[in-house]
Amino acid sequence: MLDWSAIDTVLLDMDGTLLDLRYDNNFWNEQLKFHYAQKEQISVEEAHHRISQEFKKVAGTLNWYCLDYWEQTLQLPIRKLKAETAELIVFRPDTPDFLTDLQQANKRVAIITNAHPDALALKNRHVPLENLCPQQFSTHQFGYCKEFQELWQSLQSEFPFDPERTLFVDDGEHILDSAKQFGIRYTLGISNPDSGLPANNFQRHPQISSFAELPKLG
């Protein structure tokens, strides 16, 4: 599937790629509506409807991922509430070994996540992600999420890489499309980002359910 000798740089998504997406899905799709319903004194069904409408307004933009935006929009202490279920923050089973193998193979590795810096910090406090991959970027520092070409341009200026010799791994096909549009040669989808949900099927990019499926790093 991959020729590691042709790859110098590996860019990795975080949530759903290195970490189990169950934590984020549980918070944003389940916990949040209960907290909002309680605050507004409405039914959970009405809370779900209102929050869904707010989600639609900013889908595909940086605000979709922005804790400040959601705290202001929903008038809820999102950071505090997210910390309450932090025990769900866990690695996908194959992540530690894969990151260790990349280090030992002397690949240039960086996490590029749409997560807010405070969300990234929370993850680092609960799993030893920073030890295994110290180079980490939140797209918020660039002002664009991965869906935008401006992000890739800014990232390349900050962390120079040759797109022809770069692998990017993500659980979102539309984000892989964006990376491919920028010219990143190797793209790879994670088909089972949430351990509690059925696997996805990628239409335009190769996919794996485990890093163990990849050729062994020499």
Z-matrix of the N, CA and C atoms (Angstrom, degrees):
N
C 1 1.470
C 2 1.526 1 111.65
N 3 1.335 2 116.52 1 -44.70
C 4 1.456 3 121.38 2 179.70
C 5 1.524 4 109.77 3 -126.62
N 6 1.328 5 115.58 4 144.83
C 7 1.459 6 121.67 5 171.55
C 8 1.525 7 106.60 6 -104.94
N 9 1.326 8 116.48 7 99.69
C 10 1.473 9 119.80 8 -174.80
C 11 1.518 10 112.24 9 -61.19
N 12 1.323 11 117.40 10 -25.11
C 13 1.472 12 118.91 11 -179.87
C 14 1.521 13 111.78 12 -68.50
N 15 1.339 14 116.47 13 -16.87
C 16 1.469 15 120.82 14 179.31
C 17 1.530 16 112.01 15 -96.43
N 18 1.330 17 116.90 16 4.75
C 19 1.468 18 121.29 17 -175.76
C 20 1.518 19 110.06 18 -122.00
N 21 1.332 20 116.12 19 122.22
C 22 1.464 21 121.94 20 177.00
C 23 1.521 22 111.82 21 -100.79
N 24 1.335 23 116.09 22 -36.15
C 25 1.463 24 122.10 23 -172.28
C 26 1.524 25 110.21 24 -120.24
N 27 1.323 26 116.11 25 137.33
C 28 1.462 27 121.82 26 177.02
C 29 1.523 28 108.07 27 -123.83
N 30 1.319 29 115.98 28 116.88
C 31 1.465 30 122.35 29 177.43
C 32 1.524 31 107.82 30 -103.71
N 33 1.320 32 115.76 31 130.24
C 34 1.460 33 120.38 32 -172.06
C 35 1.516 34 111.56 33 -125.98
N 36 1.313 35 115.90 34 129.64
C 37 1.452 36 121.54 35 166.10
C 38 1.529 37 107.80 36 -65.35
N 39 1.333 38 117.11 37 163.09
C 40 1.466 39 120.24 38 179.79
C 41 1.522 40 111.92 39 -103.36
N 42 1.329 41 117.09 40 -67.22
C 43 1.467 42 121.32 41 -172.27
C 44 1.518 43 110.93 42 -76.04
N 45 1.317 44 116.07 43 118.04
C 46 1.457 45 121.19 44 -177.91
C 47 1.512 46 113.25 45 93.59
N 48 1.332 47 116.60 46 -13.04
C 49 1.463 48 121.61 47 178.47
C 50 1.521 49 110.64 48 -110.91
N 51 1.321 50 116.38 49 -53.51
C 52 1.460 51 121.30 50 176.09
C 53 1.522 52 111.64 51 -99.30
N 54 1.338 53 115.88 52 -34.40
C 55 1.457 54 121.54 53 179.82
C 56 1.522 55 110.07 54 -111.45
N 57 1.318 56 115.65 55 150.25
C 58 1.464 57 121.32 56 176.96
C 59 1.528 58 108.73 57 -64.60
N 60 1.324 59 116.12 58 126.62
C 61 1.463 60 121.11 59 -178.71
C 62 1.528 61 112.40 60 -73.52
N 63 1.308 62 116.93 61 -4.70
C 64 1.462 63 120.33 62 -179.13
C 65 1.531 64 111.68 63 -56.42
N 66 1.336 65 116.79 64 -39.73
C 67 1.464 66 120.30 65 -179.69
C 68 1.522 67 111.19 66 -58.95
N 69 1.313 68 116.93 67 -51.35
C 70 1.468 69 120.66 68 -176.59
C 71 1.518 70 111.31 69 -68.64
N 72 1.321 71 117.51 70 -42.47
C 73 1.461 72 119.93 71 178.47
C 74 1.522 73 111.31 72 -62.64
N 75 1.319 74 115.90 73 -40.01
C 76 1.460 75 119.66 74 179.05
C 77 1.526 76 111.13 75 -62.74
N 78 1.332 77 116.13 76 -42.90
C 79 1.466 78 117.94 77 -178.28
C 80 1.524 79 111.51 78 -70.21
N 81 1.335 80 116.90 79 -54.43
C 82 1.466 81 120.29 80 -171.89
C 83 1.526 82 112.75 81 -73.58
N 84 1.319 83 117.69 82 -30.01
C 85 1.465 84 120.10 83 -176.72
C 86 1.520 85 113.85 84 -97.89
N 87 1.324 86 117.17 85 -19.28
C 88 1.462 87 119.52 86 -175.78
C 89 1.533 88 112.20 87 -123.04
N 90 1.323 89 116.44 88 -62.77
C 91 1.457 90 119.50 89 -173.66
C 92 1.528 91 112.89 90 -61.66
N 93 1.321 92 116.29 91 -40.82
C 94 1.462 93 120.18 92 -173.72
C 95 1.525 94 112.12 93 -60.00
N 96 1.319 95 117.49 94 -41.61
C 97 1.468 96 119.23 95 -177.30
C 98 1.526 97 111.72 96 -67.30
N 99 1.325 98 117.14 97 -31.33
C 100 1.464 99 119.92 98 176.93
C 101 1.529 100 111.30 99 -68.83
N 102 1.323 101 116.27 100 -43.25
C 103 1.461 102 120.32 101 178.04
C 104 1.530 103 110.86 102 -64.05
N 105 1.330 104 116.07 103 -41.09
C 106 1.462 105 120.07 104 -178.64
C 107 1.532 106 110.84 105 -68.71
N 108 1.316 107 116.18 106 -40.37
C 109 1.467 108 120.38 107 178.30
C 110 1.524 109 110.64 108 -61.40
N 111 1.303 110 116.03 109 -41.66
C 112 1.466 111 120.63 110 179.92
C 113 1.521 112 110.78 111 -64.56
N 114 1.321 113 116.59 112 -43.98
C 115 1.466 114 120.46 113 -178.83
C 116 1.525 115 111.29 114 -65.46
N 117 1.324 116 116.85 115 -43.25
C 118 1.461 117 121.67 116 -175.48
C 119 1.526 118 112.33 117 -86.97
N 120 1.334 119 115.64 118 -8.93
C 121 1.471 120 121.34 119 -177.25
C 122 1.538 121 111.07 120 56.92
N 123 1.331 122 113.22 121 51.78
C 124 1.467 123 121.65 122 177.66
C 125 1.523 124 108.10 123 -128.11
N 126 1.314 125 116.62 124 173.41
C 127 1.462 126 120.13 125 178.43
C 128 1.533 127 110.20 126 -72.48
N 129 1.317 128 115.41 127 157.86
C 130 1.461 129 120.14 128 176.92
C 131 1.531 130 109.99 129 -62.20
N 132 1.329 131 116.51 130 -36.14
C 133 1.469 132 120.66 131 179.44
C 134 1.533 133 110.79 132 -63.14
N 135 1.327 134 116.71 133 -43.29
C 136 1.468 135 120.11 134 178.47
C 137 1.521 136 110.58 135 -67.87
N 138 1.319 137 116.78 136 -38.28
C 139 1.463 138 120.19 137 176.96
C 140 1.523 139 110.49 138 -61.64
N 141 1.322 140 116.26 139 -43.16
C 142 1.466 141 120.62 140 178.27
C 143 1.528 142 110.26 141 -60.25
N 144 1.314 143 117.08 142 -43.99
C 145 1.464 144 121.01 143 179.88
C 146 1.530 145 111.19 144 -61.93
N 147 1.317 146 116.99 145 -46.83
C 148 1.468 147 120.22 146 -177.83
C 149 1.529 148 111.61 147 -64.78
N 150 1.322 149 115.62 148 -44.10
C 151 1.468 150 119.09 149 -179.14
C 152 1.523 151 110.70 150 -66.25
N 153 1.324 152 117.05 151 -38.93
C 154 1.465 153 120.64 152 177.81
C 155 1.520 154 111.31 153 -59.90
N 156 1.320 155 116.69 154 -39.73
C 157 1.466 156 120.72 155 178.00
C 158 1.522 157 110.70 156 -64.40
N 159 1.329 158 116.56 157 -39.40
C 160 1.465 159 120.28 158 178.06
C 161 1.522 160 110.93 159 -67.42
N 162 1.326 161 117.07 160 -38.74
C 163 1.459 162 120.84 161 177.71
C 164 1.532 163 110.74 162 -59.78
N 165 1.323 164 115.89 163 -43.89
C 166 1.466 165 120.55 164 -177.32
C 167 1.524 166 112.00 165 -60.96
N 168 1.326 167 116.62 166 -32.35
C 169 1.469 168 120.69 167 -177.05
C 170 1.524 169 112.45 168 -63.58
N 171 1.330 170 116.95 169 -30.51
C 172 1.467 171 119.41 170 -172.27
C 173 1.527 172 113.04 171 -122.59
N 174 1.320 173 117.71 172 11.89
C 175 1.466 174 120.57 173 179.53
C 176 1.527 175 110.52 174 -56.14
N 177 1.327 176 115.72 175 134.38
C 178 1.453 177 120.84 176 178.30
C 179 1.507 178 115.12 177 81.30
N 180 1.339 179 117.48 178 6.74
C 181 1.461 180 121.65 179 178.68
C 182 1.522 181 109.73 180 -118.43
N 183 1.322 182 116.07 181 169.13
C 184 1.463 183 120.06 182 -179.18
C 185 1.524 184 111.60 183 -63.72
N 186 1.332 185 117.64 184 -31.57
C 187 1.464 186 119.69 185 -179.99
C 188 1.533 187 112.22 186 -62.04
N 189 1.312 188 116.92 187 -27.99
C 190 1.464 189 120.77 188 177.42
C 191 1.535 190 110.74 189 -54.76
N 192 1.323 191 115.66 190 -33.04
C 193 1.461 192 121.78 191 -175.09
C 194 1.533 193 113.20 192 -103.20
N 195 1.331 194 117.02 193 2.62
C 196 1.459 195 121.17 194 -168.35
C 197 1.535 196 112.27 195 -93.76
N 198 1.321 197 116.74 196 116.93
C 199 1.463 198 120.69 197 179.33
C 200 1.526 199 111.39 198 -64.32
N 201 1.324 200 117.60 199 -37.09
C 202 1.466 201 120.35 200 178.73
C 203 1.527 202 110.59 201 -61.67
N 204 1.326 203 115.35 202 -42.66
C 205 1.456 204 119.84 203 -179.42
C 206 1.529 205 110.63 204 -61.32
N 207 1.324 206 117.01 205 -45.73
C 208 1.461 207 120.01 206 -176.26
C 209 1.525 208 112.39 207 -73.24
N 210 1.319 209 116.67 208 -32.01
C 211 1.467 210 117.92 209 175.14
C 212 1.528 211 110.66 210 -64.35
N 213 1.323 212 116.27 211 -40.18
C 214 1.464 213 120.42 212 179.76
C 215 1.527 214 110.89 213 -72.86
N 216 1.321 215 117.79 214 -43.49
C 217 1.463 216 121.90 215 -176.02
C 218 1.524 217 112.23 216 -67.82
N 219 1.325 218 116.45 217 -44.59
C 220 1.463 219 120.78 218 -175.98
C 221 1.523 220 113.18 219 -96.57
N 222 1.339 221 115.77 220 -8.91
C 223 1.469 222 120.53 221 -178.86
C 224 1.530 223 110.82 222 54.34
N 225 1.343 224 114.17 223 49.30
C 226 1.457 225 122.26 224 177.31
C 227 1.529 226 109.40 225 -130.57
N 228 1.335 227 118.73 226 149.61
C 229 1.471 228 121.94 227 176.99
C 230 1.528 229 110.72 228 -79.45
N 231 1.317 230 116.16 229 74.71
C 232 1.460 231 121.61 230 -171.68
C 233 1.532 232 111.78 231 -56.17
N 234 1.323 233 117.72 232 -44.45
C 235 1.462 234 120.32 233 -178.69
C 236 1.530 235 110.65 234 -58.59
N 237 1.310 236 116.41 235 -47.50
C 238 1.461 237 121.22 236 -179.46
C 239 1.530 238 110.80 237 -62.78
N 240 1.310 239 116.37 238 -43.95
C 241 1.461 240 120.33 239 -178.33
C 242 1.529 241 111.80 240 -66.48
N 243 1.326 242 116.37 241 -38.30
C 244 1.469 243 119.25 242 178.40
C 245 1.522 244 111.30 243 -63.80
N 246 1.311 245 116.68 244 -35.00
C 247 1.466 246 120.44 245 -179.11
C 248 1.525 247 111.99 246 -68.29
N 249 1.330 248 116.62 247 -23.05
C 250 1.471 249 120.27 248 -176.53
C 251 1.525 250 112.95 249 -68.84
N 252 1.318 251 118.09 250 -22.34
C 253 1.469 252 121.10 251 179.28
C 254 1.532 253 111.09 252 -115.46
N 255 1.321 254 116.22 253 26.05
C 256 1.465 255 120.65 254 -174.97
C 257 1.521 256 113.52 255 -64.97
N 258 1.341 257 117.35 256 -14.75
C 259 1.460 258 118.80 257 177.90
C 260 1.528 259 111.81 258 -65.18
N 261 1.328 260 116.68 259 -15.14
C 262 1.471 261 120.77 260 177.93
C 263 1.532 262 112.32 261 -83.12
N 264 1.321 263 117.52 262 -6.92
C 265 1.467 264 120.92 263 178.76
C 266 1.526 265 108.45 264 -76.09
N 267 1.313 266 116.47 265 108.05
C 268 1.474 267 121.27 266 -178.75
C 269 1.526 268 109.31 267 -142.23
N 270 1.322 269 115.08 268 154.84
C 271 1.465 270 121.00 269 172.28
C 272 1.522 271 110.47 270 -66.02
N 273 1.326 272 116.26 271 148.79
C 274 1.455 273 119.00 272 159.75
C 275 1.532 274 106.28 273 -64.25
N 276 1.339 275 118.19 274 147.61
C 277 1.472 276 120.46 275 -168.67
C 278 1.526 277 115.62 276 -54.00
N 279 1.326 278 117.30 277 -34.74
C 280 1.463 279 120.61 278 -173.87
C 281 1.527 280 113.95 279 -93.65
N 282 1.318 281 117.81 280 -0.79
C 283 1.466 282 120.98 281 -173.21
C 284 1.526 283 114.11 282 -64.00
N 285 1.330 284 120.62 283 -52.27
C 286 1.469 285 119.06 284 -176.28
C 287 1.521 286 113.73 285 -56.49
N 288 1.327 287 116.67 286 -44.00
C 289 1.467 288 119.74 287 -179.71
C 290 1.518 289 111.26 288 -64.19
N 291 1.330 290 116.61 289 -40.06
C 292 1.464 291 120.41 290 -179.16
C 293 1.522 292 110.80 291 -65.06
N 294 1.314 293 117.60 292 -45.95
C 295 1.462 294 120.40 293 179.66
C 296 1.526 295 111.49 294 -64.32
N 297 1.311 296 116.50 295 -37.62
C 298 1.462 297 120.62 296 176.75
C 299 1.523 298 110.79 297 -64.16
N 300 1.320 299 116.42 298 -42.98
C 301 1.465 300 120.72 299 178.75
C 302 1.528 301 111.28 300 -62.83
N 303 1.322 302 116.55 301 -39.32
C 304 1.466 303 119.73 302 178.48
C 305 1.522 304 110.95 303 -63.62
N 306 1.332 305 116.17 304 -41.45
C 307 1.469 306 120.18 305 177.52
C 308 1.524 307 110.39 306 -61.03
N 309 1.311 308 116.28 307 -47.54
C 310 1.461 309 120.67 308 -176.83
C 311 1.524 310 112.38 309 -66.74
N 312 1.333 311 115.93 310 -25.58
C 313 1.472 312 120.68 311 178.14
C 314 1.529 313 111.64 312 -86.89
N 315 1.325 314 116.57 313 1.86
C 316 1.476 315 122.14 314 177.85
C 317 1.524 316 113.30 315 60.59
N 318 1.328 317 115.85 316 35.37
C 319 1.461 318 119.47 317 172.86
C 320 1.532 319 108.76 318 -81.66
N 321 1.309 320 116.44 319 149.11
C 322 1.468 321 121.15 320 172.10
C 323 1.522 322 106.74 321 -81.99
N 324 1.302 323 116.07 322 119.89
C 325 1.464 324 120.45 323 -172.60
C 326 1.521 325 109.72 324 -125.98
N 327 1.323 326 115.95 325 137.63
C 328 1.466 327 120.80 326 176.27
C 329 1.515 328 109.43 327 -146.05
N 330 1.326 329 114.64 328 142.49
C 331 1.458 330 120.99 329 170.26
C 332 1.517 331 107.62 330 -87.15
N 333 1.321 332 116.39 331 131.90
C 334 1.463 333 121.76 332 173.53
C 335 1.524 334 106.49 333 -126.28
N 336 1.327 335 116.04 334 108.12
C 337 1.458 336 121.39 335 -172.82
C 338 1.518 337 111.41 336 -124.67
N 339 1.324 338 115.54 337 145.30
C 340 1.463 339 120.33 338 173.33
C 341 1.527 340 111.98 339 -79.38
N 342 1.315 341 117.18 340 -5.08
C 343 1.461 342 120.57 341 -179.65
C 344 1.526 343 110.59 342 -62.08
N 345 1.322 344 115.74 343 144.02
C 346 1.459 345 121.84 344 175.12
C 347 1.534 346 109.09 345 -60.38
N 348 1.335 347 118.46 346 147.89
C 349 1.472 348 119.95 347 179.28
C 350 1.523 349 113.98 348 -52.46
N 351 1.327 350 117.62 349 -36.07
C 352 1.465 351 119.58 350 178.91
C 353 1.520 352 111.77 351 -70.73
N 354 1.335 353 117.00 352 -32.86
C 355 1.464 354 120.55 353 174.94
C 356 1.528 355 110.07 354 -68.91
N 357 1.321 356 116.38 355 -39.48
C 358 1.464 357 121.19 356 176.57
C 359 1.525 358 110.22 357 -62.13
N 360 1.319 359 116.72 358 -42.96
C 361 1.465 360 120.91 359 179.26
C 362 1.522 361 111.31 360 -63.13
N 363 1.329 362 116.36 361 -39.59
C 364 1.466 363 120.40 362 178.12
C 365 1.522 364 110.94 363 -61.46
N 366 1.327 365 116.61 364 -42.93
C 367 1.466 366 119.92 365 178.69
C 368 1.530 367 110.60 366 -62.63
N 369 1.332 368 116.10 367 -42.32
C 370 1.466 369 119.84 368 -179.47
C 371 1.526 370 112.28 369 -64.89
N 372 1.310 371 117.09 370 -27.50
C 373 1.465 372 119.55 371 178.13
C 374 1.525 373 112.59 372 -74.63
N 375 1.311 374 117.26 373 -21.26
C 376 1.467 375 120.03 374 -173.40
C 377 1.520 376 114.62 375 -108.23
N 378 1.314 377 117.31 376 -16.21
C 379 1.473 378 120.90 377 172.58
C 380 1.529 379 107.43 378 -137.77
N 381 1.342 380 118.00 379 150.93
C 382 1.474 381 120.45 380 -177.38
C 383 1.526 382 112.80 381 -77.86
N 384 1.314 383 115.71 382 50.34
C 385 1.463 384 120.82 383 -176.67
C 386 1.529 385 111.58 384 -66.14
N 387 1.327 386 115.82 385 -41.48
C 388 1.466 387 120.20 386 -176.48
C 389 1.527 388 111.69 387 -65.95
N 390 1.325 389 116.96 388 -30.77
C 391 1.467 390 120.03 389 177.21
C 392 1.517 391 111.40 390 -67.13
N 393 1.323 392 115.96 391 -37.24
C 394 1.457 393 121.21 392 -176.52
C 395 1.527 394 112.46 393 -85.98
N 396 1.339 395 116.39 394 -25.93
C 397 1.468 396 120.83 395 179.03
C 398 1.523 397 108.75 396 -147.05
N 399 1.319 398 117.68 397 83.94
C 400 1.468 399 120.61 398 -175.78
C 401 1.523 400 114.99 399 -68.35
N 402 1.335 401 117.26 400 -24.29
C 403 1.464 402 119.59 401 -179.58
C 404 1.522 403 108.98 402 -85.02
N 405 1.334 404 116.44 403 109.27
C 406 1.458 405 121.34 404 -174.85
C 407 1.530 406 110.12 405 -134.63
N 408 1.311 407 115.81 406 137.60
C 409 1.467 408 121.62 407 178.16
C 410 1.522 409 109.85 408 -129.34
N 411 1.315 410 116.20 409 128.55
C 412 1.461 411 121.16 410 165.89
C 413 1.518 412 107.10 411 -93.39
N 414 1.313 413 117.18 412 133.48
C 415 1.464 414 119.71 413 -178.87
C 416 1.525 415 111.95 414 -63.66
N 417 1.328 416 117.22 415 -16.84
C 418 1.466 417 119.85 416 179.19
C 419 1.529 418 111.38 417 -62.33
N 420 1.318 419 117.75 418 -27.99
C 421 1.465 420 119.87 419 179.59
C 422 1.524 421 111.58 420 -70.00
N 423 1.333 422 116.74 421 -17.55
C 424 1.462 423 121.14 422 179.75
C 425 1.529 424 112.88 423 -101.22
N 426 1.327 425 116.60 424 -14.30
C 427 1.459 426 119.94 425 178.67
C 428 1.518 427 114.98 426 85.46
N 429 1.322 428 117.27 427 3.72
C 430 1.466 429 122.08 428 178.10
C 431 1.518 430 109.00 429 -140.54
N 432 1.327 431 116.88 430 144.96
C 433 1.459 432 119.82 431 173.70
C 434 1.530 433 109.69 432 -87.23
N 435 1.320 434 116.16 433 174.58
C 436 1.464 435 121.31 434 -172.91
C 437 1.527 436 113.40 435 -65.87
N 438 1.318 437 116.58 436 -13.73
C 439 1.453 438 120.28 437 177.88
C 440 1.529 439 112.90 438 -70.36
N 441 1.338 440 117.32 439 -12.75
C 442 1.465 441 122.59 440 -174.50
C 443 1.532 442 111.45 441 -109.81
N 444 1.324 443 115.88 442 140.31
C 445 1.461 444 120.97 443 178.62
C 446 1.531 445 112.11 444 -64.18
N 447 1.321 446 116.82 445 -28.03
C 448 1.466 447 119.85 446 178.94
C 449 1.524 448 111.69 447 -61.75
N 450 1.315 449 115.72 448 -30.05
C 451 1.472 450 118.77 449 178.17
C 452 1.521 451 110.65 450 -64.70
N 453 1.302 452 116.60 451 -48.19
C 454 1.465 453 120.18 452 -177.10
C 455 1.519 454 110.75 453 -64.68
N 456 1.330 455 116.30 454 -37.55
C 457 1.463 456 119.56 455 177.02
C 458 1.528 457 111.41 456 -62.85
N 459 1.333 458 116.44 457 -44.33
C 460 1.464 459 120.62 458 -179.91
C 461 1.523 460 111.45 459 -67.84
N 462 1.329 461 115.77 460 -40.42
C 463 1.459 462 119.60 461 178.54
C 464 1.522 463 110.95 462 -61.57
N 465 1.324 464 116.96 463 -42.45
C 466 1.460 465 120.21 464 -179.23
C 467 1.521 466 111.39 465 -64.02
N 468 1.331 467 116.79 466 -33.17
C 469 1.465 468 120.02 467 176.78
C 470 1.525 469 111.33 468 -69.20
N 471 1.320 470 116.38 469 -37.25
C 472 1.466 471 122.19 470 -178.08
C 473 1.529 472 111.95 471 -80.35
N 474 1.324 473 116.19 472 -35.98
C 475 1.467 474 122.98 473 -174.94
C 476 1.530 475 107.06 474 -135.45
N 477 1.329 476 117.45 475 80.15
C 478 1.464 477 120.52 476 -171.94
C 479 1.529 478 112.68 477 -56.28
N 480 1.326 479 114.79 478 132.29
C 481 1.457 480 120.98 479 177.13
C 482 1.521 481 109.12 480 -149.08
N 483 1.319 482 114.96 481 152.94
C 484 1.457 483 122.02 482 176.80
C 485 1.529 484 107.95 483 -92.27
N 486 1.336 485 118.40 484 111.18
C 487 1.465 486 119.85 485 -177.95
C 488 1.526 487 113.56 486 -55.03
N 489 1.322 488 117.15 487 -31.40
C 490 1.462 489 121.23 488 -179.48
C 491 1.526 490 112.43 489 -68.71
N 492 1.340 491 116.19 490 -19.39
C 493 1.465 492 120.15 491 -177.82
C 494 1.532 493 110.62 492 -121.66
N 495 1.341 494 114.91 493 33.09
C 496 1.461 495 121.06 494 -176.39
C 497 1.524 496 110.97 495 -123.60
N 498 1.330 497 115.05 496 139.90
C 499 1.468 498 123.24 497 172.26
C 500 1.519 499 108.11 498 -109.82
N 501 1.332 500 116.31 499 133.23
C 502 1.466 501 121.63 500 174.68
C 503 1.517 502 108.82 501 -122.28
N 504 1.338 503 116.01 502 130.02
C 505 1.463 504 121.91 503 -177.79
C 506 1.522 505 109.02 504 -119.71
N 507 1.339 506 116.92 505 130.39
C 508 1.469 507 121.88 506 -177.98
C 509 1.528 508 108.25 507 -153.73
N 510 1.328 509 116.02 508 160.21
C 511 1.465 510 119.51 509 177.71
C 512 1.526 511 112.34 510 -97.55
N 513 1.336 512 118.17 511 1.16
C 514 1.458 513 121.34 512 179.52
C 515 1.519 514 111.65 513 -110.66
N 516 1.313 515 116.84 514 120.28
C 517 1.468 516 119.07 515 -176.93
C 518 1.518 517 112.06 516 -65.18
N 519 1.334 518 118.02 517 -37.27
C 520 1.462 519 119.64 518 179.92
C 521 1.530 520 111.05 519 -65.47
N 522 1.331 521 117.51 520 -28.36
C 523 1.461 522 120.35 521 177.53
C 524 1.524 523 110.48 522 -77.01
N 525 1.316 524 116.98 523 -37.56
C 526 1.459 525 119.87 524 173.22
C 527 1.525 526 110.53 525 -61.74
N 528 1.331 527 116.94 526 -37.28
C 529 1.470 528 120.67 527 176.02
C 530 1.526 529 110.62 528 -58.31
N 531 1.333 530 116.11 529 -42.53
C 532 1.462 531 121.23 530 -179.20
C 533 1.524 532 110.89 531 -63.88
N 534 1.328 533 116.45 532 -42.89
C 535 1.461 534 120.54 533 178.46
C 536 1.522 535 111.11 534 -64.45
N 537 1.321 536 116.25 535 -41.48
C 538 1.458 537 120.64 536 179.17
C 539 1.532 538 110.88 537 -64.63
N 540 1.334 539 116.10 538 -39.68
C 541 1.462 540 120.34 539 177.11
C 542 1.525 541 111.16 540 -59.93
N 543 1.329 542 116.17 541 -36.51
C 544 1.466 543 120.31 542 178.71
C 545 1.522 544 111.56 543 -68.80
N 546 1.308 545 116.76 544 -23.28
C 547 1.458 546 120.16 545 178.40
C 548 1.510 547 114.90 546 116.91
N 549 1.338 548 117.04 547 5.43
C 550 1.461 549 118.96 548 176.92
C 551 1.532 550 108.86 549 -66.96
N 552 1.310 551 114.80 550 123.30
C 553 1.466 552 120.05 551 -169.87
C 554 1.522 553 113.23 552 -72.26
N 555 1.316 554 116.35 553 -43.15
C 556 1.460 555 120.49 554 -174.19
C 557 1.528 556 110.18 555 -108.39
N 558 1.310 557 116.15 556 118.78
C 559 1.465 558 121.58 557 176.94
C 560 1.518 559 108.49 558 -125.40
N 561 1.325 560 114.90 559 147.27
C 562 1.457 561 119.95 560 -174.56
C 563 1.517 562 109.61 561 -146.87
N 564 1.327 563 117.00 562 130.97
C 565 1.448 564 122.03 563 -179.44
C 566 1.525 565 112.12 564 -99.44
N 567 1.327 566 115.91 565 146.66
C 568 1.463 567 122.32 566 173.17
C 569 1.525 568 107.13 567 -99.08
N 570 1.315 569 116.42 568 115.59
C 571 1.469 570 119.95 569 -170.64
C 572 1.524 571 113.59 570 -80.97
N 573 1.341 572 117.25 571 -20.21
C 574 1.467 573 120.05 572 -175.87
C 575 1.535 574 110.86 573 -127.14
N 576 1.321 575 117.78 574 64.92
C 577 1.472 576 120.20 575 -174.95
C 578 1.520 577 114.17 576 -66.56
N 579 1.329 578 117.84 577 -30.88
C 580 1.462 579 123.14 578 -178.37
C 581 1.519 580 108.32 579 -111.11
N 582 1.345 581 115.95 580 117.84
C 583 1.463 582 120.32 581 -175.99
C 584 1.521 583 112.89 582 -64.44
N 585 1.330 584 116.66 583 -14.64
C 586 1.452 585 119.57 584 -178.71
C 587 1.513 586 114.63 585 -99.40
N 588 1.334 587 117.17 586 3.42
C 589 1.463 588 121.01 587 -176.97
C 590 1.523 589 110.89 588 -124.72
N 591 1.340 590 117.58 589 158.64
C 592 1.470 591 120.36 590 175.95
C 593 1.524 592 111.16 591 -63.15
N 594 1.319 593 115.94 592 158.48
C 595 1.457 594 121.44 593 179.97
C 596 1.525 595 111.23 594 -69.96
N 597 1.330 596 115.18 595 152.55
C 598 1.464 597 122.38 596 174.53
C 599 1.525 598 109.31 597 -91.69
N 600 1.324 599 116.08 598 168.79
C 601 1.452 600 121.16 599 177.08
C 602 1.520 601 108.90 600 -127.81
N 603 1.324 602 117.03 601 117.43
C 604 1.459 603 121.55 602 -179.74
C 605 1.531 604 109.98 603 -83.67
N 606 1.325 605 114.73 604 138.17
C 607 1.459 606 120.68 605 -177.58
C 608 1.526 607 112.68 606 -95.94
N 609 1.332 608 117.58 607 -31.06
C 610 1.471 609 120.52 608 -168.84
C 611 1.526 610 113.59 609 -119.62
N 612 1.330 611 117.28 610 0.57
C 613 1.467 612 120.28 611 -177.60
C 614 1.523 613 109.38 612 -141.46
N 615 1.329 614 117.82 613 148.74
C 616 1.464 615 119.32 614 174.15
C 617 1.525 616 109.96 615 -62.00
N 618 1.322 617 116.13 616 153.91
C 619 1.457 618 120.05 617 -176.23
C 620 1.515 619 110.61 618 -137.85
N 621 1.337 620 115.15 619 156.47
C 622 1.455 621 122.16 620 174.21
C 623 1.525 622 107.94 621 -139.02
N 624 1.316 623 116.11 622 161.06
C 625 1.460 624 120.76 623 172.17
C 626 1.523 625 111.21 624 -108.48
N 627 1.337 626 116.23 625 -9.42
C 628 1.465 627 121.74 626 178.80
C 629 1.513 628 108.98 627 -152.80
N 630 1.335 629 116.76 628 141.71
C 631 1.461 630 120.15 629 175.63
C 632 1.517 631 111.29 630 -63.72
N 633 1.324 632 117.23 631 -20.56
C 634 1.455 633 120.99 632 178.38
C 635 1.528 634 112.03 633 -63.92
N 636 1.339 635 117.19 634 -17.43
C 637 1.457 636 120.85 635 178.25
C 638 1.526 637 112.28 636 -74.74
N 639 1.329 638 117.58 637 -15.87
C 640 1.455 639 121.36 638 -177.27
C 641 1.525 640 110.66 639 -78.53
N 642 1.337 641 117.20 640 156.44
C 643 1.463 642 119.36 641 174.07
C 644 1.525 643 110.70 642 -56.88
N 645 1.293 644 116.93 643 149.03
C 646 1.453 645 121.60 644 -178.57
C 647 1.527 646 110.08 645 -66.38
N 648 1.314 647 115.34 646 135.43
C 649 1.461 648 120.18 647 177.06
C 650 1.512 649 109.17 648 -73.65
N 651 1.352 650 115.75 649 128.76
C 652 1.450 651 118.56 650 -178.67
C 653 1.510 652 112.40 651 -85.92
